[in-house]
Amino acid sequence: MAKKKKAGRVSAGLILYRTGPVGLEVLIAHMGGPLWARKERGWSIPKGEIDPGEEPLEAARREFMEEVGIEPPAGSPIHLGDITQKSGKRVLAWAIEGDLDPTEQRSMTFEIEWPPKSGEMIEIPEVDRVEWVAPSTARNLVIEGQIPLFDRLEKLVAPD
């Protein structure tokens, strides 16, 4: 996210996946706002912080809804374990099989001061777009700490 979060926090995320004529595809989200606009690795799985007392999988589902604007499918979640990003943030992740139209994505928004220390506030979406991509493409776009999640997903769902 464009908001700076404190290290040591725990987030939960959800990877939606589907298998089509070209093979396995995953839904990744491009982080919104000017900070991420031109960064090559400005993509992520839909994720966010777990609220106190909230179950991690429910947090992952809530965050998916907030960032994608579409209810994630009920499906059978596959636990992908956790990763730690460079920021120190730990992310617990699940995958669920399903499909959606990326053009229907509508993220929640928030305000930030931009440019920094300018006193000017702008409203930006948490996620500005989502796309279906092959896991190999996702590995080149998402922030580096999330790459192992796509490796784990492929091992669990790819046909032998």
C-alpha positions as CSV (number, residue, x, y, z in Angstrom):
1,M,0.0,0.0,0.0
2,A,1.1,3.6,-0.4
3,K,0.6,4.2,3.3
4,K,3.8,3.5,5.3
5,K,3.0,0.8,7.9
6,K,5.1,-0.1,10.9
7,A,7.4,-3.2,10.7
8,G,6.3,-6.2,12.7
9,R,2.6,-5.8,11.7
10,V,0.8,-8.9,10.3
11,S,-1.3,-8.8,7.2
12,A,-3.4,-11.4,5.5
13,G,-3.9,-11.8,1.7
14,L,-5.7,-13.8,-0.8
15,I,-4.6,-15.0,-4.3
16,L,-7.4,-15.7,-6.7
17,Y,-6.4,-18.3,-9.3
18,R,-7.9,-19.9,-12.3
19,T,-6.9,-22.5,-14.9
20,G,-7.7,-21.7,-18.5
21,P,-6.6,-22.6,-22.0
22,V,-3.2,-21.0,-21.4
23,G,-2.7,-22.7,-18.0
24,L,-2.6,-21.4,-14.4
25,E,-3.4,-17.6,-13.9
26,V,-3.3,-15.5,-10.8
27,L,-4.9,-12.2,-10.0
28,I,-2.5,-9.5,-8.9
29,A,-3.2,-5.9,-7.8
30,H,-1.4,-2.8,-8.7
31,M,-0.9,-0.5,-5.7
32,G,-2.5,2.9,-6.2
33,G,-1.1,6.3,-5.9
34,P,1.8,8.3,-7.1
35,L,4.4,6.4,-5.0
36,W,3.7,3.2,-7.0
37,A,2.8,4.7,-10.4
38,R,6.1,4.2,-12.1
39,K,7.7,1.4,-10.0
40,E,8.3,-1.9,-11.9
41,R,7.5,-3.9,-8.8
42,G,4.3,-2.0,-7.9
43,W,2.1,-5.1,-7.8
44,S,1.0,-7.2,-4.9
45,I,-1.5,-9.8,-3.8
46,P,-4.7,-8.2,-2.3
47,K,-3.8,-8.0,1.4
48,G,-4.0,-5.9,4.5
49,E,-3.5,-5.7,8.2
50,I,-5.4,-8.1,10.5
51,D,-7.7,-6.3,12.9
52,P,-7.4,-7.2,16.6
53,G,-9.4,-10.3,17.3
54,E,-10.0,-11.0,13.6
55,E,-9.4,-14.4,12.1
56,P,-6.6,-14.2,9.5
57,L,-8.5,-15.9,6.7
58,E,-11.5,-13.5,7.3
59,A,-9.1,-10.6,7.2
60,A,-7.8,-11.8,3.9
61,R,-11.3,-12.1,2.5
62,R,-12.2,-8.6,3.9
63,E,-9.1,-7.0,2.4
64,F,-9.8,-8.7,-1.0
65,M,-13.2,-7.1,-1.0
66,E,-11.8,-3.7,0.1
67,E,-9.0,-3.7,-2.6
68,V,-10.8,-5.4,-5.5
69,G,-14.3,-4.4,-4.7
70,I,-15.7,-7.8,-5.5
71,E,-16.6,-10.5,-3.0
72,P,-14.0,-13.3,-3.2
73,P,-15.5,-16.7,-4.1
74,A,-16.5,-19.0,-1.2
75,G,-14.3,-21.9,-2.5
76,S,-12.0,-24.0,-0.5
77,P,-9.0,-21.9,0.6
78,I,-5.5,-23.3,0.3
79,H,-3.2,-22.1,3.0
80,L,0.1,-20.9,1.4
81,G,1.8,-20.2,4.7
82,D,3.5,-16.9,5.4
83,I,6.3,-14.7,4.1
84,T,8.1,-11.7,5.5
85,Q,8.5,-8.7,3.2
86,K,11.6,-6.4,3.3
87,S,9.6,-3.9,5.4
88,G,9.4,-6.6,8.1
89,K,5.7,-7.1,7.6
90,R,4.6,-10.7,7.9
91,V,1.9,-11.8,5.4
92,L,-0.3,-14.9,5.9
93,A,-1.7,-16.0,2.5
94,W,-4.4,-18.2,1.1
95,A,-5.4,-19.1,-2.5
96,I,-8.9,-19.7,-3.7
97,E,-10.0,-20.8,-7.2
98,G,-12.4,-18.5,-9.0
99,D,-12.8,-16.0,-11.7
100,L,-13.7,-12.3,-12.1
101,D,-13.7,-9.6,-14.7
102,P,-10.8,-7.2,-13.9
103,T,-12.7,-4.3,-15.4
104,E,-15.2,-4.5,-12.5
105,Q,-12.5,-3.8,-9.9
106,R,-13.3,-0.8,-7.6
107,S,-11.0,-0.2,-4.6
108,M,-11.6,1.7,-1.4
109,T,-9.7,5.0,-1.3
110,F,-7.8,7.0,1.3
111,E,-6.2,10.4,1.6
112,I,-2.4,11.1,1.7
113,E,-0.4,14.2,1.7
114,W,1.1,14.6,-1.8
115,P,3.7,15.7,-2.5
116,P,5.1,14.9,0.9
117,K,5.3,17.8,3.3
118,S,3.3,20.0,0.8
119,G,0.2,20.3,2.9
120,E,-1.8,19.1,-0.1
121,M,-4.1,16.1,0.4
122,I,-5.1,13.8,-2.5
123,E,-7.5,10.8,-2.5
124,I,-6.1,7.7,-4.0
125,P,-7.3,4.1,-4.4
126,E,-5.6,1.4,-2.4
127,V,-5.4,-0.6,-5.7
128,D,-5.7,1.1,-9.1
129,R,-6.2,-2.1,-11.2
130,V,-6.0,-5.9,-11.1
131,E,-4.9,-8.2,-13.9
132,W,-4.8,-11.9,-14.6
133,V,-1.2,-13.1,-15.3
134,A,0.7,-16.3,-15.4
135,P,2.6,-17.0,-12.1
136,S,5.9,-16.5,-14.0
137,T,4.8,-13.0,-14.9
138,A,3.6,-12.3,-11.3
139,R,7.0,-13.2,-10.0
140,N,8.5,-10.3,-12.1
141,L,5.9,-7.8,-11.0
142,V,5.0,-8.3,-7.3
143,I,7.2,-7.0,-4.5
144,E,10.0,-9.5,-4.1
145,G,9.0,-10.9,-0.7
146,Q,5.8,-12.3,-2.2
147,I,7.4,-14.4,-4.9
148,P,7.5,-17.6,-2.8
149,L,3.7,-17.5,-2.6
150,F,3.4,-18.1,-6.3
151,D,6.0,-20.9,-6.1
152,R,3.9,-22.6,-3.4
153,L,0.6,-22.2,-5.3
154,E,2.1,-23.7,-8.4
155,K,3.3,-26.8,-6.5
156,L,-0.1,-27.2,-4.9
157,V,-2.4,-26.8,-7.9
158,A,-0.3,-27.5,-11.0
159,P,-1.1,-30.8,-12.7
160,D,1.7,-33.4,-12.5
